[in-house]
Structures are given as C-alpha cells and as structure tokens.
Amino acid sequence: MTTWLRDETPHDIFRFLREGDEGRHQTARVTADGAAWLTSAAGGRGTALTRWEARPASPAVLPCGTVFDVVNVDPVFGRRMLDRLWTEGPGSGPVAVHRGRMMLFAAPGTAQRLPALLDWEEWGEAVPRPLCHGVGDAVTVPPLAPSGTAGPRWLVAPDTRHPWLPGPEVVLWACVRAVRAASAADVRVSIFPPADPGANVYDVSRRR
C-alpha cells in the first residue's frame, strides 16, 4: 500500500506545497497542511516514500477507516449532492473524481452507517447506490501536484490538518435534498387549467 510520510516531519517533498500557501485559496490544489492530513491515513511509517518523492505527480493508495471514510457516488448525483451541501448545508470535506465516479471524503464510521440509513429511508432507485469505503478498504487519491492527465483529480482539495468531514446523517441529508431537487426540476407547474381542445378561440388582440 502506498504511503507518503514517515514520523519525521516536515519533509522536503512538501516544500513545493508550502511555497505560496499564504493567501492562496485554490479549491483544486492541495496545501501543505492538507498533504499532512492525507498522509496521516497511512499510519506514519511508510515504506514507499522514495517512490513518492521520485513521482510527486502520481496518485497514491491510502487506507480508509481511521482518518476518513469515502462515499463513492454517481458523478451526476454527486454534483447535486455537492450543490445542496454548499448552498443549503454545512459544505463538504475534500472531494475527488476518479474513473467516472465522485469520491466524497467523510467522517470515519460513515461507510458502516450510511447504507442502513439509506435502506431505512426506502428511496429505492431514486438514490444511485453509493459505494462506501471504510475499515479494511483503500482508495486511490489524486496526486499532490496536479499532473494534467486524465487520472484522479481534486474538486475540493484538502487544505488543513483537521478538515471538517460530513458524517452519515449529513450525507443522507444531501442525498435526500438531491432527490428532491431533481424531482422539482421535472415538475412543471401552471396557474392556468389545461385548455379544452374543443373550445372556441377568439382573437382579442384588437379589442378595446
């Protein structure tokens, strides 16, 4: 399993992230603090740091369940969830896309609890079934340095050592809001009753 960080910090590998961090706000770019948070998921004693130092623009595989869980969703539905989280809710944690799927980083324990909450709500096919990655799973995360390739990339990159992560209830709320938003978009409401196809129609545009 690929890891990025040993116990000794800081590392030169993060120097290019630190430079210019002050005053910078780029949601798709990892900061030095965000990188430190990501690497903490590896347990602190990595054996592949040399490989990572040689290829800082490559993705890595990190374990779930201790620092974060990941909710892997359909990209269209995921966009709707993000819209609800940012316009009506508390926002989101880090978010990435990989292989046509959207990965929402969530609080540890979310992967175990969320499926049961979705089943309880009985949304059926209205909510595309998410893939939940928790204890015992690992996910591919985008590289620290943007690579410009078609591989994994950040939509909302980690930028702090202690990012806020949504729990299962917040993710469920976003799912429910996304379903309602999609349903509302399909409804066309008119204040006028439907026209009678047999009724006479008069041109009143010239009446005074």
Buried (B, 14 or more C-beta within 10 A) or exposed (E): EBBBBBEEEEBEBBEEBEEEBEEEEEEEBBBBBBBBBBBBBBBEEBEBBEBBEEEBEBBBEBBBBEBBBBBBBBEEBBBBBBBBBEEEBEEBBBBBBBEEBBBBBBBBBBBBBBBEBBEEBEBEEBBBEBBBBBEEBBBBBBBBBBBEEEBBBBBBBBBEBEBEBBBBEBBBBBBBBBBEBEEEEEEEEEEEEEEEEEEEEEEEEEEE
